[in-house]
Amino acid sequence: MKGAMKVFSLFLTAGISASVLTACGTGGTPQGSHSTGNSTATNNGSAGNSLVIGVDNGSPTFTDNFNPFGPGNRIGTSYIYEPLFFVNSINGQVVPWLATGYKWQGNKKLILTIRNGVKWNDGQPFSAEDVAFTFAYLKQNPSLDWQGLWQVLQSVSVSGNQVTFNFKKPDVPAFYEIASTVIVPKHIWSTITNPVQGMNEHPVGTGPYVVGSFTPYQYTLKKNPNYWQASKVAVDKIVFPVLGNNQTAALKLSSGQWDWATLFLPNVQQTFVSKDPQYNQYWFPPGGIISLGMNLTKAPFNDIHFREAMAYAIDKQKIAQQAEDGYVAVASQVGLVLPGQKQWLNPSIPNQGVYAYNVQKAKQILSQAGYHTNAQGQLLDSSGKTISFNLEVPSGWTDWIQTAQIVQSSLKQLGITVNVQTPQYGEYSQSQATGQYDAALMAYGGTATPFTSYDTLLNSKYVMPVGKAANANVERWSNPETDQMLHSWVQATDSQAQLQDAYKIENVMYQQLPVVNLFYGATWSEFSTKKFVGWPSAANPYAPPAPYGQAPLMIMTHLQPRS
């Protein structure tokens, strides 16, 4: 299983099942509950204005669950419910959606203007009252407030078509979390007292699709004719078959049974594109950063010179080529996902923040810092102790395991012994939370604003998991100056002030190496242009190409029939 396919589940919007990212399909509950139509597993819906999407795993069958708040919901849920703004995680662009605009009054009051003329798919009018209700509902049900909004919000009020968010303290980047919150209808959810457990088999949303038919092996969505952007939606029907295992999914995609999927395919040119070269395309943009995380409370990781030497000694290009089949690029050490976030890049940092592979320089750094080797070539610290550490990677994450093995062989050139360990994911995560680990491969990034990445990674108050920062700062970075940079950024509504804070933090990332960045984790996406054109691409990155999360809302309003 490709590790990079799982790690970005932390950054999906509320209510979207993280299991979408595992092509093998390990999540979900194996029961289907009812059928609202005559669709069967053999009806792939490939004719006409329809799309077949291989993304919802089912494991091995579907539960009829479109609850935007509950776990184990169907991927199609995100085609039914909408946020206030569409925030493009690739470049941070904010597009008005259920809200048409926003403004700050100081840095503790945010005012949103809500769109008029929108209806819920049951015909009831959508209004600012629904928006205020949704946020009040999160406060009433704290388990739903996974972004921790009510840690910073004081109140939410309505006046006409405006909703005002008053903050307890400045938290300007919280805008992105407010913007991406899916809105639910007050007239439905005000009567639901146990939102997490409810299945929500007949979802009422404002989005472009409604549930068509449902069976344990396949469900369909059909176009909402009363959608406020109905004229932009060309796909009349979407079919979600059970994903199945990697081999089955890859066969259905390459044979043309599916129109869109999110799979890791070795040699994608041969296994997919060549099967229909006129129409089959793919785009694997970077979706986050895979890094070597270290427990900075332990030696030798608490030595900046040791961390710098590792950054030079690890063959990151070899990792990108071998562990990730050449689909990804070496990651910048500054912590930005490039090129999408290049507008944040500090121009004074050389080579866009990438550490070149240079074993001799690594050895020189260690020697100058007081490290030396014995007759067996083992690296010794200043007290004469040999240096070795355990590197943890979740069991079954094949590309991460291969990455760890390349790290192991790279650092062996410095005389460092690396013991690669592959615990189950729960144990892997727990050892980081409790601080028992030495080092581990980990992921961060994939958010619209780099502040979220930096705050999660570097904020010293998150050394222990709390609130929305659960499992944050597991490397245990603690630096008052960094905290002050983050504090300044969180209060700034001026973009230039935010940029200056970003530059300062990038210098910390590059010069002090709280983690050693390795490569960008890809967003896997393969699609056919035989029936529809207008897919996102490197030339037109209007959305991530993912059929999960909130990206489909933007994509389904861009696709047009091939003429």
DOGUPA-89579 format. One record per residue (C-alpha): x, y, z; residue in three letters. Coordinates in steps of 0.001 Angstrom, whole numbers, padded with zeros to 6 digits, always signed. Example, Ala and Ser with C-alpha at 12.3 -4.5 7.8 and 13.67 -1.06 7.14 Angstrom:
2
+012300-004500+007800ALA+013670-001060+007140SER
***
This chain:
563
+000000+000000+000000MET+001348+003412-000880LYS+001900+005359+002331GLY+001486+008721+000634ALA-002027+007700-000299MET-003042+007666+003356LYS-001229+010474+005078VAL-003255+013384+003773PHE-006449+012164+005427SER-005701+014764+008100LEU-006352+017492+005570PHE-009626+016334+004090LEU-012703+018374+004842THR-015116+017361+007585ALA-017289+014404+006757GLY-015125+012981+003971ILE-013935+009461+004690SER-010172+009164+004894ALA-010419+005686+003450SER-010606+007195-000028VAL-006847+007529+000042LEU-006188+003824+000416THR-006486+002152-002940ALA-006592-001241-001258CYS-009718-000237+000640GLY-009567-000991+004352THR-012237+001218+005885GLY-016022+001256+006000GLY-018662-001134+007275THR-019668-004139+005150PRO-023404-003722+004949GLN-025747-001982+002529GLY-029087-000827+003863SER-031545-000129+001086HIS-031968+000519-002603SER-033667+003508-004146THR-033308+002373-007721GLY-032479-000466-010058ASN-028752+000104-010342SER-026551-002988-010117THR-022855-003633-009941ALA-022756-004456-013648THR-024324-001169-014703ASN-021260+001021-015056ASN-023230+004017-016317GLY-020561+004821-018891SER-022956+005944-021611ALA-024214+009491-022117GLY-023492+012369-019811ASN-022252+010247-016919SER-019017+009503-015103LEU-017908+006324-013374VAL-015527+007114-010524ILE-013354+004542-008769GLY-012754+006114-005383VAL-015134+004785-002690ASP-013779+001551-001245ASN-016774+000075+000575GLY-014711-002726+002131SER-016233-004802+000619PRO-019737-003315+000374THR-021282+000096+000942PHE-023253+001385+003899THR-025980+003847+002955ASP-024427+006723+004866ASN-024306+010321+003609PHE-023859+011950+007008ASN-021543+014959+006496PRO-020466+014714+010137PHE-020221+010985+010734GLY-017369+008549+010144PRO-017538+006005+007345GLY-019675+008138+005063ASN-019765+007776+001316ARG-017376+009817-000806ILE-020409+011091-002709GLY-021354+013111+000377THR-018989+015854-000739SER-020883+016189-004031TYR-024056+016999-002052ILE-022961+019394+000705TYR-021100+022647+000104GLU-018788+025021+001995PRO-018878+028795+002196LEU-015820+029168-000032PHE-013870+026776-002194PHE-010252+026970-001058VAL-007770+025558-003547ASN-005176+023691-001485SER-002744+023766-004412ILE-002286+027539-004534ASN-004469+028943-001746GLY-006928+030643-004084GLN-010267+031416-002400VAL-013383+031183-004600VAL-016791+032416-003353PRO-019266+029581-002983TRP-022204+029710-000555LEU-020711+032993+000587ALA-020023+035744-001936THR-017448+037692+000043GLY-015830+038418+003389TYR-014142+041231+005260LYS-012258+041681+008499TRP-013048+044420+010996GLN-009838+044480+012995GLY-008518+040971+013589ASN-011270+039670+015883LYS-014371+040158+013732LYS-015018+038432+010403LEU-018119+039281+008345ILE-019337+036984+005567LEU-021948+037872+002956THR-024136+034868+002161ILE-025347+034096-001343ARG-029000+034760-002201ASN-031149+032547-004427GLY-029783+029193-003262VAL-032125+026321-002383LYS-031687+023076-000510TRP-032366+020059-002691ASN-035729+019558-000939ASP-036853+022952-002255GLY-036467+024905+000978GLN-034590+028224+000722PRO-031011+028433+001956PHE-030135+031449+004093SER-027661+032992+006496ALA-029656+031364+009299GLU-028469+027963+008069ASP-024868+029138+008221VAL-025187+030434+011779ALA-027035+027263+012777PHE-024262+025048+011398THR-021600+026727+013514PHE-023843+026736+016575ALA-024415+023022+015956TYR-020659+022441+016047LEU-020528+024205+019406LYS-023468+022169+020681GLN-021780+018953+019527ASN-018059+019409+020284PRO-017122+016075+018722SER-018070+017576+015347LEU-015792+020569+015826ASP-012706+018685+014702TRP-011075+021918+013505GLN-011352+023422+016994GLY-013182+026538+015800LEU-014932+027122+019116TRP-011575+027303+020832GLN-011189+030709+019185VAL-014764+031764+018367LEU-016769+033837+020844GLN-020058+034072+018953SER-021739+033791+015546VAL-024635+036099+014694SER-026894+036905+011715VAL-028041+040209+010274SER-029869+039946+006956GLY-027615+038064+004542ASN-024506+038612+006645GLN-022997+036325+009258VAL-020569+037797+011792THR-017925+035713+013545PHE-016557+037270+016730ASN-013301+035818+018035PHE-012077+035433+021601LYS-008601+036262+020375LYS-007064+037053+016992PRO-006862+034041+014696ASP-006882+035311+011122VAL-005887+031953+009547PRO-009045+030437+011073ALA-010793+032000+008076PHE-009714+028997+005998TYR-011331+026598+008452GLU-014532+028620+008526ILE-014494+028873+004733ALA-014240+025099+004246SER-016931+024128+006771THR-019820+022355+005047VAL-023208+023928+005757ILE-026249+021860+006745VAL-029958+022843+006708PRO-031382+024062+010000LYS-034828+022664+009191HIS-033346+019151+009029ILE-030518+019057+011550TRP-032212+020999+014340SER-034195+017822+015053THR-031172+015484+014985ILE-029784+014974+018468THR-027147+012335+017725ASN-025430+013568+014563PRO-022453+011218+014600VAL-024530+008035+014721GLN-027151+009046+012153GLY-026828+007458+008704MET-028497+010320+006782ASN-029713+008077+003967GLU-031597+010922+002250HIS-029156+013855+002413PRO-030444+017399+001944VAL-027707+019676+000668GLY-027206+022656-001622THR-024746+020876-003916GLY-024862+019834-007567PRO-026013+016255-006933TYR-028610+014232-005067VAL-028673+010514-004331VAL-030058+008518-007242GLY-029861+004804-006438SER-028120+002696-003840PHE-027070-000959-003584THR-024394-002607-001446PRO-022019-002664-004443TYR-022754+000571-006266GLN-024558+003834-005813TYR-025324+006731-008114THR-025795+010444-007824LEU-027941+012408-010230LYS-027814+016069-011133LYS-029737+018451-008883ASN-031884+020404-011403PRO-032401+023227-008889ASN-028721+023695-008160TYR-027715+027358-008073TRP-025006+026637-010664GLN-026978+024035-012631ALA-026043+025601-015975SER-022374+024837-015275LYS-022920+021166-014461VAL-022694+018988-017584ALA-022433+015570-015933VAL-025972+014261-015376ASP-025080+011110-013477LYS-022185+009845-011381ILE-021648+006152-010654VAL-019601+004990-007660PHE-018809+001261-007843PRO-017083-000521-004973VAL-013385+000178-005399LEU-012083-003313-004652GLY-008384-004174-004447ASN-005562-002480-006348ASN-005375-005063-009112GLN-009110-005039-009820THR-009306-001245-009665ALA-006341-000794-012006ALA-007880-003218-014519LEU-011225-001423-014555LYS-009527+001936-014993LEU-007159+000870-017761SER-009884-001027-019638SER-012081+002080-019801GLY-014789+000864-017417GLN-014019+003804-015138TRP-013640+007434-016168ASP-011798+008763-013113TRP-009809+007219-010290ALA-007189+007976-007667THR-004745+005075-007837LEU-001024+004552-007624PHE-000117+002872-010923LEU+003458+001767-011576PRO+004566+003006-014996ASN+001358+004956-015561VAL+002260+005675-019195GLN+002251+001993-020034GLN-000438+000754-017632THR-002967+003519-018302PHE-002125+006191-020887VAL-001074+003736-023606SER-004409+001876-023332LYS-006171+004864-024917ASP-003489+007484-025644PRO-005858+009937-027290GLN-007934+010354-024135TYR-006272+008833-021071ASN-004482+011412-018950GLN-003138+011774-015424TYR-001919+014509-013108TRP-000068+013792-009872PHE+000455+017222-008269PRO+002198+017483-004899PRO-000290+017303-002052GLY+001955+017526+001015GLY+005458+016884+002332ILE+006921+013583+003483ILE+009699+014197+005968SER+012089+012533+008371LEU+010742+013528+011758GLY+013030+013253+014760MET+012432+013328+018494ASN+014310+016544+019213LEU+014438+015804+022940THR+016866+012953+022242LYS+020517+013017+021219ALA+021844+013277+018587PRO+018712+014827+017058PHE+018932+017783+019452ASN+022155+018781+017677ASP+021492+021049+014700ILE+024769+019986+013099HIS+023680+016346+013105PHE+020355+017263+011502ARG+022112+019358+008862GLU+024501+016509+008046ALA+021577+014138+007530MET+019891+016649+005214ALA+022955+016567+002955TYR+023635+012833+003264ALA+020178+011448+002419ILE+019799+010774-001296ASP+016375+012381-001707LYS+016452+012195-005496GLN+016939+008433-005280LYS+013929+008251-002960ILE+011778+010217-005403ALA+012848+008057-008339GLN+012772+004623-006731GLN+010260+004746-003881ALA+007802+006951-005768GLU+008497+005770-009335ASP+009726+009210-010355GLY+006259+010733-010029TYR+007251+013276-007365VAL+009928+015886-006737ALA+012354+016405-003883VAL+010730+018646-001285ALA+011970+022081-000333SER+013310+022272+003201GLN+011374+025517+003781VAL+008120+023596+004251GLY+006203+024965+001264LEU+004512+022723-001275VAL+006019+023971-004511LEU+005271+025187-007096PRO+001756+025921-005851GLY+002898+027978-002853GLN+005750+029744-004625LYS+004180+033131-003844GLN+005235+032521-000216TRP+008840+031532-000997LEU+011586+033612+000609ASN+013756+034693-002363PRO+016882+034908-000199SER+016944+031142+000388ILE+019145+029348-002186PRO+017974+026626-004572ASN+014339+027103-003482GLN+015305+025542-000176GLY+016385+022132-001525VAL+019435+020559+000151TYR+021688+019031-002485ALA+022976+015487-002001TYR+026536+015896-000724ASN+027987+013145+001470VAL+031405+014795+001742GLN+029875+017994+003053LYS+027862+015980+005567ALA+031038+014307+006820LYS+032759+017674+007088GLN+029876+019114+009148ILE+030016+016169+011552LEU+033771+016345+011910SER+033682+020059+012702GLN+030928+019416+015256ALA+033094+016932+017189GLY+031895+013634+015731TYR+034426+011079+014547HIS+034525+007456+013392THR+036179+004369+014850ASN+038211+001749+013031ALA+035022+000020+011921GLN+033728+003225+010324GLY+031004+003719+012937GLN+030147+007307+013801LEU+030899+008262+017390LEU+029719+011255+019376ASP+032069+013405+021454SER+031887+010908+024344SER+032874+008003+022098GLY+029413+006400+021921LYS+028361+004837+018621THR+025356+006467+016987ILE+022342+004428+015967SER+018595+004991+016004PHE+015277+003362+015163ASN+013297+004699+012199LEU+009566+003870+012326GLU+007326+003440+009281VAL+003754+002080+009299PRO+003478-001559+008331SER+002364-002080+004735GLY+003237+001392+003474TRP+005533+000063+000800THR+006857+003325-000609ASP+007624+004659+002862TRP+009386+001430+003792ILE+011495+001730+000653GLN+012157+005382+001539THR+013319+004341+005005ALA+015651+001761+003482GLN+017225+004441+001272ILE+017617+006679+004329VAL+019242+003707+006054GLN+021742+003120+003238SER+022439+006843+002828SER+023273+007371+006495LEU+025364+004210+006603LYS+027872+006189+004517GLN+028306+008435+007561LEU+028760+005455+009868GLY+025238+005778+011329ILE+023257+002614+012005THR+019537+002999+011218VAL+017171+000243+012314ASN+014002+000339+010180VAL+010941-000736+012159GLN+007436-001287+010737THR+004842-001202+013544PRO+001101-001152+012927GLN-000219+002354+012323TYR-001746+002698+015795GLY+001524+001857+017485GLU+003437+004119+015102TYR+001147+007048+015903SER+001122+006364+019635GLN+004907+006321+019946SER+005051+009794+018427GLN+002291+011139+020668ALA+003995+009817+023791THR+007520+010730+022716GLY+008838+007162+022831GLN+010137+007129+019256TYR+013578+008065+017930ASP+012685+008976+014357ALA+009798+008344+011974ALA+008697+009168+008483LEU+005774+011576+008718MET+003701+013941+006620ALA+002500+017502+006895TYR+001287+020230+004557GLY-001445+020022+001974GLY-003269+023033+003411THR-004307+026230+001665ALA-002161+028469+003849THR+001363+027521+004933PRO+000543+028973+008352PHE-001449+025854+009190THR+001519+023630+008359SER+003971+025733+010339TYR+001663+026146+013312ASP+001019+022403+013490THR+004694+021612+013104LEU+006404+024273+015217LEU+004024+025708+017824ASN+005526+024771+021195SER+002141+024793+022949LYS+001242+021764+020832TYR+004019+019563+022186VAL+001268+017457+023740MET-001781+016673+021580PRO-004614+019076+022354VAL-007727+020158+020496GLY-007336+020825+016822LYS-003600+020254+017097ALA-003939+016560+017920ALA-000673+014806+017020ASN+000920+018181+016267ALA+004559+019030+016954ASN+005391+015392+017588VAL+009040+016248+016947GLU+008798+018443+020088ARG+010218+021639+018683TRP+010357+024409+021270SER+011599+027880+020412ASN+010219+031170+021816PRO+011270+033095+018707GLU+009343+030722+016437THR+006322+031013+018712ASP+006493+034790+018391GLN+006624+034558+014594MET+003508+032399+014613LEU+001808+034737+017076HIS+002539+037701+014812SER+001198+035872+011763TRP-002011+034764+013468VAL-002885+038406+014207GLN-002062+039873+010786ALA-004811+040691+008301THR-002321+042433+005991ASP-000894+040076+003359SER+002528+041707+003350GLN+002829+041338+007114ALA+001898+037656+006752GLN+004541+037258+004041LEU+007280+038687+006243GLN+006364+036273+009029ASP+006419+033433+006496ALA+009912+034435+005349TYR+011191+034320+008932LYS+009720+030881+009569ILE+011116+029562+006294GLU+014565+030609+007502ASN+014000+028559+010654VAL+012912+025560+008597MET+015913+025863+006270TYR+018633+026720+008768GLN+017549+024818+011886GLN+015813+021778+010306LEU+013079+020872+012809PRO+012390+018035+010350VAL+014307+016892+007287VAL+012015+017172+004267ASN+012347+014382+001712LEU+009769+014466-001098PHE+006330+015697-002036TYR+003517+013215-001591GLY+001438+013013-004737ALA-002281+013435-005272THR-002950+010472-007532TRP-005485+011148-010284SER-006163+009403-013589GLU-009020+010392-015901PHE-010395+009983-019388SER-011180+012953-021608THR-013247+010831-024006LYS-016573+012188-022755LYS-015613+015341-020837PHE-012865+017941-021073VAL-011859+020715-018713GLY-010038+018648-016095TRP-007586+020438-013790PRO-003974+020248-014897SER-000554+021689-014223ALA-001357+024357-016824ALA-004728+025117-015212ASN-004563+024090-011527PRO-007997+025472-010606TYR-008466+022568-008168ALA-006653+019452-006982PRO-007590+016628-009385PRO-008992+014507-006556ALA-012470+012930-006720PRO-012777+013336-002927TYR-012887+016274-000520GLY-014277+019549-001856GLN-012342+019523-005138ALA-015195+017769-007037PRO-017472+020780-006467LEU-015110+022898-008530MET-014312+020185-011044ILE-017942+019277-011763MET-018665+022922-012577THR-015747+023004-015043HIS-016186+019784-017014LEU-017813+020141-020407GLN-018825+017495-022975PRO-016237+016795-025615ARG-017452+018432-028817SER
***
